[in-house]
Amino acid sequence: MFKENDLIMYGGTGVCRVQKITKEDFGGKIEPKLYYILQPLYQTGVIYAPVDNDKVFMRPVISREQADELIDEFPDVTTEVFKSSSTQQLLKHYQSVIDSHELLGLVKLAKSIHQKSDDAKKQNRHIGQIDKKFMHLAEDLLFGELAAALKIPREDVTSYIHKRLNEA
């Protein structure tokens, strides 16, 4: 069970702070049970998540050391560009990576779509909306967690990564 003020990854929302743990009955329609009241760090709103939730992925944010180790692996991460003539197949592939909640998977996804974008630019073309959407989603989830773990603003993550990799 998480504690108040813990930073956690919550489904596709990303990093949330556990503001409170409280028993709620929501107007008597259901039996009272414990809920995390979550405040997303990079979105507005409040989330009420049952403590015994098994439908939405939840885990603690990685540590600073784990974040640095992951960043150190970036240059060695190899990817293959996923191409498909079927929009559904492309969507399903990208969504499966997001749903895995694996940070290395997010790195691979973002790198592969960046590669796809670079290849398209060389041919005076653009990547599709699905590619753009999932590249931003992967980067938002990845950079959001890195920012929380490193205790830096989200907008400073890219420069932190470049600085760390240049020092290596």
N, C-alpha and C positions, 0 to 999 in steps of 0.2 A: 504494500500500500504506500502511496506517495504521501508526503507531508506538505503542509502549507508552505508556500514560497518555493517549492521544488519547481524546476524547469523540466518540462516533459515534451516529448514529441507526441502529437495527437493526430492520428490519421493523416489526411491530406491537408489539414490546417497548418501543420508545422509546429513550431515552438509555442508552448503555452505555459503560463505560470499558474500553479495551483494557488488560487486566492484563498480558498476556504474549503473545508470539508464539512458538510452539513447534512442533516436528515431532512428530506423534503417529502411532502405528500401530494403536492400539486393539486390542491383543492379537494382532497379526499377521494379522487377518482382511482387512485392506485394505492397500494399499501406503502407507507413511508419506508424509504430506504436511503442509504448514504449516497451522496453525490459529491463529486469534485466540482467546484465552481472554477472554471478555467478562463483565464484572460489571455487570448492570443497576443503574442508580442508584436506581430507584424500585420495584424488585421484588427478591425474593430469588432466589437460584440463580446458577448459572454457565452460560454458553453457550460451546460449542465451535463456532466457525464457520470453515469452510475459507476460507483467504485467497483462493482462486480461486473463491469462491462466486458463482454467477450466479442463484441461485434466491431468495435473500432480499435485500431492498433494504438497502443500507448506504451511508451518506454521512457526512461530517463534520458536527458540530453547527454551526449558523450562528454568526457572530461577534456580539459585543455590539452593534456598529453596525447589523448587519442586523436584530437583534432590536428595537432601538429604532426603526428605520425601519418595520418591520412593525407595531409597536404604534401608531406615528403614523398608519398607514393605517386602523386599526380603524374610526374614525368614518365613513370614506368607503366602506367595504365594504358593497355592497348585496347583498341576498339575496332569494331567493324561497322561500317555504315549499313544500317538496316534499310533496305529498299523493298518496296512492294507496290505493285500496280493496284492493289486493293486498299482502299482507304480504311476499310474495316480491319484488315489485317494489321496495318500500320498502327491504328488506334489501339487495337488489342495488345500488340507488342509493347508499345510505349506505356500503356496503362499497367501492364503486368510488372514492368520495372518499378513504376511509382508505387504500386501496391505491395511490392516486396519489402519496402522500407529499408533497403540496404544502402548505406551511404556509398559504397564502392559502385553499386549499380547505378546510382544517381550520377556519379562522376563519369562512368562509362557512357551513360545516356547523353549527358550534356556534351561530352567530348565528341561522340559520334555525330550528333546533330550539328555541332560546330564544324566538323569535318565535311559533312554533307553541304552545309552552307558555303564553306570555302570552295568546294568543288563546283557548286552551282554558280558562284560569282565568277569563277574562271571561264564559265561558258555564258556569261552575261545573263544569268538566270537567277531566280530567287527560290528559296525553299517554300514549301506550302504552309498553310495556316496551322495544320496539325503539328508539323515539325516545330514551328515557332512556339505554339502553345506549350508543348511538352518540354522544349528547351528551357523556357521561362519557369515552368513548374518545377523541373528538376533543379535548376539553379536556385530558385526561391527556397525550396526545402533544404538543399545542401548548404547554401550560404547562410540561411537563417540559423541552422543548427551550429555551423561553425562560428558565427557571430556570438551566439549565446555561450558556447563553450569557451571561446577566447575572451569573452567579456569586452567585445568591441562593437561599435555601431555596424549595422548590416552593410552600409555603404563603404566601409573600410575593409571589407573582407578581400576584395580583389587585390587591393594594394598590399595587404598583409601577405597574401599568397605569393605575389610576385617578389616581394622583399625576401620572404623565407626561402623561396626557390633559388633566387639569385645569390643568397648567402651560402647555399649548400655546395 
